[in-house]
Amino acid sequence: MRRNKVLFVIYSIYGGGAEKQMQYILEYIDRNRFEPHLAVFHLSGKEKTVVPEDVNVYDLSTMLRPASLFLVFKLMGLIRKVRPDIILSFTWGVNIISVLAALVTRVKIMISERITPSLDFKDYLFPRMRRIMIKIFYPKTEKIIANSFYAKRDLSENFNVKAEKIEVIHNGIDAEKINRLKDTYELGCGDYVLGCGDYVLACGSLNRRKNYDFLIEVMSGIKGFSLVILGEGPLKAHLASKARSLGVNLILPGFAENPYPYFKRAKLFALTSLYEGFPNVILEAMAIGVPVVAVDCPGGIRELIKNGENGMIIRQDGMTEMAEVIKMIREEPEFARKLAKNALDKVSSLKVLLMVKKYESLIG
């Protein structure tokens, strides 16, 4: 039986949520039906640790400028070499480059949109040009995969993409693997976790979008809890300074190769973003059994959390609500256990193998 040759394309295979989802697909895709290949625009140095040995990795990185133009030509050359039956690309900028290369080489392409474009573009240069490019190139694909119904509506209503062209596949989670890793401590991790008592955990890049100023202000009114934020970013010094001025015991361990021991001992996981896609970090907290509270930001939050049952959702400006939830988790352990138990039921419906099978059915 001939296997379908699939060329996966992404900027880098190591990093955030989109990268983790592609790692899952590369690991679990049915080798009897598919032959996976991977093209990256940037080598992370972690390819051998996160990409299966049987997957060929092609480095298309370039120092030439404008990089996007040369990446189109390099990808076209790779397509002619590999001769895939279909291309699957992840993330906005990579998607545009991949669609252009696929159109010239006449190869079928599907793309995966990981964010809500109309919200995300506000943080970048030339938002109008980005909007025009989506309107031109996204409709030329075989299928667009969104990771939330919110993102699907955004593409349909704001970018004139036909709804029937968009398929929603929620992110998957490998709960068994995560729960094995939660007991594996990195060097220094145990000291951080064991030395800070009860804490609220947050995780993600230290940037404006994650809105950690909000969380620090909430924690300033709560005694007996530390705040641990995993990640690196441009606001690190600012956040540390703000926490000191408000008397918050803020711990910033930086980027953690294995963040799950931090999740394991957290009393609560908090997400305070201005907007999100379909956040992996909430899935990971749920899989480990950590109660979750999230602000009601645009994105897939309400597709993941049922308020009061498997997590808590508060208003975006609800500092008082957030503080009340944190105190409730501390004072009502039975309520915390109920949230965690119901969250495990939600995670069971988002198993990674179920997610991969949905991708297989589209690209097969």
SULTARA-V388003 format. One line per field, one symbol per residue. ss: DSSP state (H for helix, E for strand, C for the rest). burial: I if it has 9 or more other C-alpha atoms within 8 Angstrom, else O. A space follows every 50 residues. Layout:
ss: ???
burial: ???
This chain:
ss: CCCEEEEEEECCCCCCHHHHHHHHHHHHCCCCCEEEEEEECCCCCCHHHH CCCCCEEEECCCCCCCHHHHHHHHHHHHHHHHCCCEEEEECHHHHHHHHH HHHHHCCEEEEEECCCHHHHHHHCCCHHHHHHHHHHHHHHCCEEEECCHH HHHHHHHHCCCCHHHEEECCCCECHHHHHHHCCCCCCCHHHHHHCCCCEE EEECCCCHHHCHHHHHHHHCCCCCCEEEEECCCCCHHHHHHHHHHHCCCE EEEECCCCCHHHHHHCCEEEECCCECCCCHHHHHHHHHCCCEEEECCECC HHHHCCECCCEEEECCCCHHHHHHHHHHHHHCHHHHHHHHHHHHHHHHCC EHHHHHHHHHHHHC
burial: OOIIIIIIIIIIIIOOOIIIIIIIIIOOIOOOIIIIIIIIIIIOOOIOOI IOOOIOIOIIIOOOOOIOOIIIIIIIOIIOOOOIIIIIIIIOOIIIIIII IIOOIOIIIIIIIIIIIIOIIOOOOOIOOIIOIIIOIIIOIOIIIIIIII IIIIIIOOIOIOOOIIIIIIIIIOIOOIIOIIOOIOOOIIOIIOOOOIII IIIIIIIOOIIIOIIIIIIIOIOOIIIIIIIIOOIIOOIIOIIIOOOIII IOIOOOOIIIIIIIOIIIIIIIIIIIIIIIOIIIIIIIIIIIIIIIIIII IOOOIIOOIIIIIIOIOIIOIIIOIIIIIOOOOOIIIIIIIIIIOIIOOI IIOIIIIIIIOOOO
